[in-house]
Amino acid sequence: MEYADILKNLRQNHAAAQFQRMYGKREGVQLYQLERYMRLLKRHRVLFGESSVRIFSAPGRTEIGGNHTDHNKGRVLAAAVTMDMLAFVSKSENMTVTLHSEGYPRPFIVDLSELAARDGERGSTSAMIRGVASRMCELGMPIGGFNAVVSSTVAKGSGLSSSAAVEVLIACILDGLYGGGNMDPKLRAQIAQYTENTYLGKPSGLMDQTASSVGGLVTIDFRRDDAQVTALQYDFAAKGYAMCVVEAGGNHAGLTAEYAAIPAEMRSVAAQFGAKQLREVFPEQVEKDIHRLRGVVSDRAILRALHYFDENARVKEMVAALKADDLPRFLELIIESGDSSWKLLQNISVAGGSDQGLALALELSRRLLKGRGAWRVHGGGFAGTILSFVPADMLADYVAAMDGALRDHATTVLDIRPLGATEFILKGE
């Protein structure tokens, strides 16, 4: 769609309805998003001139249950959220991707005729672009260059998985521009995970990319390569609760080895039973053989395996509680999940480290919400964020207390987004 047509159609009622689906109904959201879209549209015109422009969005995600289970073929409960990576895109005349991202002084420029991973790009947006394109090319999918301007409300370190949102967004753009836009969301997630593992060197599971790609509130069972994704319907806001992510501080930089140790130690236990993943092992086998395992694998590995089994079963209970509309039991399970991550999984702080931000945020939440809400570590752990469920009548006080203790704007109130990665279609296209 051309510049003038987009400008006109963004102000129409059908665009407002899409804004509501993607970003929720909270006060000020419509105006904020309209201004954001207008800003990106104008910037694209300044940078790339008059051209046919298309709009793509990929949401961040929140992990509700299943802490560190996906990489051992476990179960998770997750949701796409109303914060996203947003791109205004046009085709380029060659195989070059030029991507300007707000907050970065220089564009990311990638020649897609050269798809091999580069050491100098590792961990960068350029690596994500090259990795997604490489995997799509390997799978026989058409790719090509594009020009884009990108805005993100999925902040780095927010625990909402900004890297997965970028990877899923790039796959959505390439498929939309060159493949007809019909890629299966689960395949898109797998392409994004391949990029995360191979081009970024991060040993992540598939939860982040699947939640961003599929959208909504979902439970995912990774037992088979073709993950089983089941959509759920539950409106926490209608029940009088808000989901909050609280940034506890700390830096993920330098923690790759800590994250990598978790799946590796779980698999070291599985290997003692002739299995590759803990999902192939019965919990009773590990419990019965703890004496034999000690000295062969570390005690921490055994504890992490026990967490895996408990957490995997807990996700099923969480789903059952939501289906039964048993919110008190669901909140109990959230707290149990957090306690297990703290005591068994041991991903709240680095051993011997003085940074105890996550522990402090969890303890503050316990003191503020005990008896009424719930709290747990959110995502990989060691640094970053916690997730809390807060009664609406306590929300203002909770936000004020957490922000006062940690830092201004540490707390973000989330809503579930029903749409995964998508092209924002305006009438007239």
N, C-alpha and C positions, 0 to 999 in steps of 0.2 A: 504494500500500500504506500502511496506517495505521502510526502511530508504533510501537505495541507489536509489531506483526507484523514490521516491519523490525528492531527491536531483537532479537527472537527469532531471525530468520532469518540475521542477520549472524554469528551464532555457530555456524551449522550447517556441515557438511562441504562442501556445494555452494558456499557462499560462500568458504570457504577455497580451493577449487579455482579459483574465478574470480580470487581475489587472486593466486594463483600464476601464472595466465596473464597477468595484467595487470602484475604487479610483480616477477615472478621468484622465485627460490628462495634468495636470499641470507639469511644468518642475521639474524633479527630483523625481517624484512620483514612477515611475517604479523601479528605483534603490533602493529607500528607502524601498519599500514594499518587494522587493526580499531579501534584507538584513534582514529585519524583519522576514520574513518567515523562512529563513535559520537559524536565531538565535533561534527561537522557536523550530524548528525541532531538532537542535543539543542539546538544553536544555532538550527536552523530552527524547532524547536518554540517556543523562547523568543521568537523574533522574529515568527513568523507564526501561532502557535497550532496547534491540532490541525487537520491537513489531510492529504489524501492526497499522499504524497511519492514522487517518482521520482528516480533517481540516474543522472547522466550523467558520462562521462569522455572527455577528449581528450588524447592523449599529446603530449609534445614530440618533437622529431626530431633526428637527427644526420645531417649531411652527410658521407658517406664518400668520394665522388668526384664531380667535376663542379663545381669552384669557379667560380661566376659563368658558368655556361653556360645555365641555364634561361631567362633573359630574352632570349636570342637563339635560342630554339627548339632548344636542345642536349639533351644526354643527362646524366643524373645517376645516382648510386648513393646511396641514402639509406635510413634506417630509423627507424621509430618506436621510442621508448625507454620504459623503465619509470619515467618521471617524467611526471606528468600534471596537468591542470586537472580538478578534481573538483567537481561541483555537486550539491547536494540541492535539488530544485525542486518547486514546486507551482504550479498555475494560479492566476492572479489573476482578480478579477471584472471587470476592465476591460482596457484596452490598455496599462497601465503595467507596465514591468519595474522591479522593485526588487531590486538585486543587492548583497549584502553580501559583500565579499571580505576574507579574513583579511589583516591587516596594514594595512588602510585604515581610518581613523577614521570615515568616513561612507559610507553606501551610494551606489551609482550608481543614479539614478532617471531613467528614460527613458520618455516618452510616445510610444508607437508610432503614434499618430494623426498625428504630425508627423515625417516621415522625411527631410526635407531636411538635408543636411550643415550643421553649424554651426561657424563659425570658432573659437568659444570651446571647443569640445569636441575639436578636432583632436588626434589622437594619444592620446586617452583611451579607457578602457573604454566610456564612454558612446557615443563615436563608433563603436566596434566593434559595439555592440548595434544602434545605429541603422542602420549601414551594412549589416549582414547582413540585418536585417529589411527594409530598403528594397529590396535586390536580390531577396530572395525574393518580395516583393510585386510587383515589376516582372515577375517570371517567372510570376506568377499563382498563387503558393503561399499557403496560408492562414497567417496569423500571429496572435499574441495576446499578452497580457501574462503575466508569471510572476513569482513570488517565489523567490529563490535565495540560498543561501549557498555560497561557493566557497572552495576551498583549492587552492593551487598548490605543487607541488614543482618546477615549471619556472621557476626563478628568472630575473628580468630580468638580462640581461647574461651569462647562462650559455651562450649560443650554441646553445641547444636550441629556440629560436624560441617564446618565450612568447606573442607576439602572434598568431602563426598558430594556436596551440593555443586561445587565447581565441576567436578568430573561428570556428574549426571547432566548438568546444564550443557556442557560441551557435546556430549553424546546426543542430547535432544536437539541441539542446533544443527549438527552435521546430518542427523537423520531427517530433520525437518527441511533443510535446504536441498539435500541431495538424494535422500532415500524415501521420500514420500510421507515421512512422519508417522509410520505405522509400526515402529519397533516395539516389541513386547517389553513392558516395563521391567520385567525380571531379567531379560537379556541386557537391557541398558544398565541395570545395576551390576551385573556380572562384568561388563566391560569396564565400568567405573572401578570395581574392586581390583580387577587385573591391573589397572593403571596405578592404583594406590600401592599395591604390593610390588609391582615390577619397576615402575618409573619413579615412585616416591620412596620406595624401600621401607614402607610401613606395613607390618604384618597384621593388617586389620581383617576382621571377619566381613560378613556381607550385610550386616544389619543396617549400617548407616546408609549405604547406597540404595538398599531396597526400600527403606522407609521414605527416602527422598524421591525415589523414582516412582513408587506406587501411590503414595499419598494416603491420607486418612489415618484412622486408628487401626492398627493391624497386629495380628499375632503371626509370627513367622516360625516355621519349623524347618531347620536346615538339615534334617536327617539325610535327605537325598540331595543330589546335585541340583535337581529341579525343586527348589525350595517351595514348600507349601505356604502360601500367603492367604490368610483368612481375614476379611474385613470385619470390624466390629463397630457397633454403634453405641456410643455412650457420651452423654453431654454432662461433663463435670460442672460446667457453669450453671446449668439448670438445676443441679443438685446442691448448689450453694458453695461450690469450691472453685478455687483458682489454682492452676499449675504455675509454679514459679521456678525459674532457674536462677541460682545465686552464684555469681562469680566469686570464688573464695580466694583468688589470687594464685600466685605461683606461675611457673613457666614450663610449658611442655618441652621446650628445647632441651636436648640432652637426655630425654627420658625414653628414647626408642628402645634401649636395652631393657628397661624396666617393663615396658609393655610386651616386648618380645618374650621375656622370661615367663609370662603367665601362660600363653598357649604351649610353649615349649615344655614347661614343667607338667602341665596337665597331660600332654602327650607322652611324657616320660613315664607317667603312671600307667597310661593305657598300654604302652609298649610292654610292660611287665605281664600283660595278659594277652599278648599277641595281637593287639589292636593298634590302629593308627590314631583313632580318636576316642575320647572318653564316652561318646555316645554309643560305642560298640561294647562297652563294659557295663555290667550290672553293679549298682552301688554296693550290693551285699558282698560282691567279690572283693572289693577294696577294703570294706570294713572288716571282713574276715581275715584278710591277709596283711593287715597293718604291720604285724610283727616281722613278717618276711620282707615287706617293702622298706622298712627302716634300714638305713645303711646302704641300700641299693639306689633309692631316690631320696631326696631331701625331705625332711619333715614338712617344710613349706609346700612342697609339691603335693604331699598327701593332703594337707589342709585345703589346698586349692582344688584338688579333685573332689573333696567332700563338699566344698562350696558349689562346685559345678553341679553335682547331683541334686543337692538341695534346691539350688536356684532353678534348675531345669524343671523340677517338679512344681516349684512355686509359681512359675509362669502359668502352668495349667490351672492352678488354683486361682490366680488373679483373673484369668479369663472367665473361669466359672463364676467367680464372685460378681464380675461385671454383668455377665449374662443373667444372673439371678437378682441383679440390682441390690446386691449386698455390699454397700459402700463401706460400712464399718469393717467388715472382714477384709475387703480390698486394702484399706488403709493399714490394717495390721500387717498384711503381707508386704506392703511397701517398707514398713519399718523393719520387718524381719530380713528383707533383702539387704537393706542398708547395714544392718548388724552383721550379716554374714560377710558382706564385702569387707567390713572393718576387721573382723576377727579371723576369718578363714582365708579369704582371698588376699587380704593385706595390701590393698591398693589405695589406702587413704593418704599415706605419706611414704617417702623413700626412707628405708631403714637407716637410722643414724642421722637423718636430716633434721635441721631446725625449723624448716618450713612446715607448719602444722595448720595451714589455712583451711583445708578441707575438714579436718577434725574440729577446728573451732567453729566453722559454719554449721556442721552437723550438731554439735553440742548446743549452740545457740538456738538452733531450730527446735531441738528437743525441749529446751527450757521454755520456749515460747509457745510451742504447739502441742505439748504433751497432753493426751486425753482428747484432742480434737482434730489434729492434722496428722501429717506423715512427712518423712524426710528420708533421703537416701543419697549415696554418691551417684553422680550422673556421668555415664560414659567411662572412659578409660581409667580415670582416677589419677592419683599421685599429685596432681595439680588440676586446677580448672574449676569445676562447678558441682553443685549439688542440685537435686530436684526436690521440691516440696509441694505438698497439697495443703492449701490454706483456706479455712472457712472465710467466706466473703466478708463477714462482719469483723474479721481479724486482719484482713489484708492490708489495710493502710498502716496499722500498727506494726505488722510483721515487716513490711517493706522499710518502714522508717527505722526499725530496730536493726535490721540486717545491714542496711546502707550506712547507718550510723556507726556500726561496729567495724565494718569492712571497708567500704569506700562509697562515694556517691554513685548512684545508678548501678550498684552491684546486682540488684534484683530486677529481673525481667519477667513480666507476667505473660504467659503463653496461651494461645488458643490453638486448637487442632485444625489443620487445613485439610479439607477433603480431597484436594487435588494434588497429585504428584507433579513431576516435571511436565511442563505443558507449553504449548504455544498460545499466547494471548491473542485470540481471534476477535477482530473488530468487524462490525457489519460493513458490507461493501467489498470485502475481499472475495 
